Amino acid sequence: MNPIIAILKEHNIADEQINQLFEALTENPLMAMGIVQQLGIPQDKLQQLMGLVMQNPGLIKEAVEELGLDFAKVEAAKEKLSSSQ
């Protein structure tokens, strides 16, 4: 299991919420950050989660694929975010 998904499940985050988070990530990464904060994950675990993502961004792709979502949308959202800055 993907370590991002494992940490979310470890904190009793429902599959529906995990899918919602990654769908938001594919459409609007800023919105996804708001969802992450609302999940009630303790700060230390949230930092661990963010550290995992920063050290290995490929984990996002793996998680999106594991959930059966479209990674091309993640790439498009990332480009849209970059171009708006």
C-alpha positions as CSV (number, residue, x, y, z in Angstrom):
1,M,0.0,0.0,0.0
2,N,1.1,3.5,-0.8
3,P,2.6,5.2,2.3
4,I,0.5,8.3,1.9
5,I,-2.7,6.2,1.8
6,A,-1.4,4.1,4.7
7,I,-0.9,7.2,6.9
8,L,-4.4,8.4,6.1
9,K,-5.9,5.0,6.9
10,E,-3.9,4.8,10.1
11,H,-5.8,7.9,11.2
12,N,-9.2,6.3,10.3
13,I,-9.7,8.5,7.2
14,A,-12.5,6.9,5.2
15,D,-11.9,5.6,1.7
16,E,-14.4,8.2,0.4
17,Q,-12.4,11.0,2.0
18,I,-9.1,9.7,0.6
19,N,-10.6,9.5,-2.9
20,Q,-12.0,13.1,-2.4
21,L,-8.6,14.3,-1.3
22,F,-6.8,12.9,-4.3
23,E,-9.6,14.0,-6.7
24,A,-9.2,17.5,-5.3
25,L,-5.4,17.1,-5.8
26,T,-5.9,16.3,-9.4
27,E,-8.2,19.3,-10.0
28,N,-7.0,22.0,-7.6
29,P,-4.0,21.4,-5.4
30,L,-4.7,24.4,-3.2
31,M,-8.2,23.0,-2.4
32,A,-6.6,19.7,-1.5
33,M,-4.4,21.4,1.1
34,G,-7.6,22.7,2.8
35,I,-9.1,19.2,2.8
36,V,-5.9,17.7,4.3
37,Q,-6.2,20.3,7.2
38,Q,-9.8,19.3,7.8
39,L,-9.1,15.6,8.2
40,G,-7.9,16.1,11.8
41,I,-4.5,14.4,11.4
42,P,-2.2,15.3,14.3
43,Q,0.4,17.9,13.3
44,D,3.4,15.5,13.7
45,K,1.8,12.9,11.4
46,L,0.9,15.7,8.9
47,Q,4.5,16.8,8.9
48,Q,5.6,13.2,8.3
49,L,3.1,13.0,5.4
50,M,4.3,16.2,3.9
51,G,7.9,15.1,4.3
52,L,7.2,11.9,2.4
53,V,5.7,13.9,-0.4
54,M,8.5,16.4,-0.5
55,Q,11.2,13.6,-0.5
56,N,9.4,11.4,-3.1
57,P,6.8,13.3,-5.2
58,G,6.3,10.0,-7.2
59,L,4.3,8.7,-4.2
60,I,1.4,11.0,-5.3
61,K,1.4,9.4,-8.7
62,E,1.5,5.9,-7.1
63,A,-1.4,6.8,-4.8
64,V,-3.5,8.3,-7.6
65,E,-2.9,5.2,-9.7
66,E,-3.7,2.9,-6.7
67,L,-7.0,4.7,-6.3
68,G,-7.8,4.4,-10.0
69,L,-7.7,8.1,-10.7
70,D,-6.2,9.9,-13.8
71,F,-2.7,11.1,-13.1
72,A,-2.7,13.3,-16.3
73,K,-5.1,15.6,-14.3
74,V,-2.5,15.9,-11.6
75,E,0.1,17.1,-14.1
76,A,-2.4,19.5,-15.7
77,A,-3.3,20.9,-12.3
78,K,0.4,21.3,-11.4
79,E,1.0,23.2,-14.7
80,K,-2.0,25.4,-14.1
81,L,-0.8,26.2,-10.6
82,S,2.7,27.0,-11.9
83,S,1.5,29.3,-14.6
84,S,-0.8,31.3,-12.2
85,Q,2.2,32.2,-9.9
